[in-house]
């Protein structure tokens, strides 16, 4: 078994959904691989009146991750992490859980297209364990995308 416990960062973005898929395919290789799903609720709007919708959204995402944890054949559970630094929260969660792999999207909500997002970059730089980045699909003008369109 090349990994035993995988932290999967999910923020609701398309790249993080790809990270979920990728982590599930890793878990499918061996049911002994444990999956830890994590969603970060960034606490920057507390006291502004905007926290209500943020909390509701974070709870909705966390509930969805808990349901996913119940459906996968692997041992799995979900965390809702709260704080001001998503990268630090994810790294601490990976350490506390004893994860030997972190899987996350190449960029999440607010990322600049074509680059690692600030959170994924910080996790890659700060992680003592392997970080697997789930990439976006190729651009529409690339050869792979053109071949895929022609095949349809």
N, C-alpha and C positions, 0 to 999 in steps of 0.2 A: 504494500500500500504506500503510494508516494506522498500522501497526505492523510491526516486522520481527523482534523477538525478545521472547517472552513468558515470564516466570517464573510458574509455577503452583505455589502452596503447597498441599500436601496433607498432612493429619494423620489421615486415616481416618474423619473425621466426615462426616455427610450433606452439610453445607454445602460441605465441601472436595471432595466427589465432584461436586457441582454445578459447582464451579469447574473441575474437570477437564473436564467436559462442555462448559462454556462456552468454555474455552480451545481444545478440539478443534474446536468450531464456528468459532472465529476462524481457526484454522489451516486449516480446510477452505475458507475464502474465497480463500486463496492459499498454495500449497505452498511458497513461498519464505519464509513466516513460520516461524521456528525456535521450538520449544517447549523450555523448560527446566523439568523437573519437580523439585520440591524437597520433601523431608520433613525435619523437624527432630526430632532426638533430644535432648530437654532433659536435661542432665547435672546432676541435683539429687540423685540417689540413689546416686551412686558411693560405694563403701565401706560401704554399708548391707546388702549382700546382695541387694538388690532389682534390681541392675543387670542380672543375667542375663536375666530375662524382658523387661526394657526393651530390651536390645540385640537379643534375638531378634525382638521385635516390630518394631523399627526396621529390622532387616535384611530382614524379610519384606515390609514396606511398600516399602522401597527396591527389592527384587527385582521386586515388582509394577509399580512405576513404570518400571523398566528394560525390562520386557516390553512395557509400553504404549508406551514410546519406540521400540521396534523395530517396533511394529504401525502407528503413525500414518504417513501418507504424508510428513509434514514431517520435516525434519532435527530430531532430538530426542535428549535425553539426560536422565539423572536424577542428582540429588545427594542424598546423605545428609549433612545438616548437623548438627554436634554442638556444643553449647554451652549456656550458661545463659540466653541471651536470644534466643528465637525470632525476634522482630521484627528485632533487630540482625543476626542471621544471614541472614535473608531479604533485608534491605536490602543487606547486603554482597554476597551472592550475585548479586543483580540488578545491582549496580554492576560487580562483577568480570566478569560475563557480558555486560555491555553491553545489558541488557534495556531496552526502552522502554515496557513495560507489565507490571504485576504483576496476576495474577488470583488471588483467594483467597475463601474462604467468609466469610460474615458473622460467624460465630462458630464456633469449633472445639470440640475436646474441653475441657469445663470452662467454656464460655461461658454467660452468663446469657441466657435466651431473651428475644428482643425487642430486644436491644442488640448493638452491635458488640462482639466479644470484645476482650480486652485486646491480643492480638497484632494483630488486624486494625486496631484503632484506632491502635496505635503505628506500624504500617506506613503507614497513610494519613497520619498526622501527619509521619512522617519521610522519606517518599519524595519524591525529586526528579522521579520519573516518574509517569505516570498509574497509578492503582490501581482495578481493576474488582472490585467486591464482588458475588459470587454470592449472591443472597438466598435465604432459605428459602421454601418454598411458602406460599401464603396460609393463614391459620388456617381451621380446619374451619367456623367460623361465618360466614366472609366471603361476600360475594355471589358471587365467582368460584368458590369451592369449592362453594357450594350449586348454582350453575349446572352445574358439572362433574358433581356427583353426580346431578343431574336428567337429564343427558344420557345417563347409563349406563342 
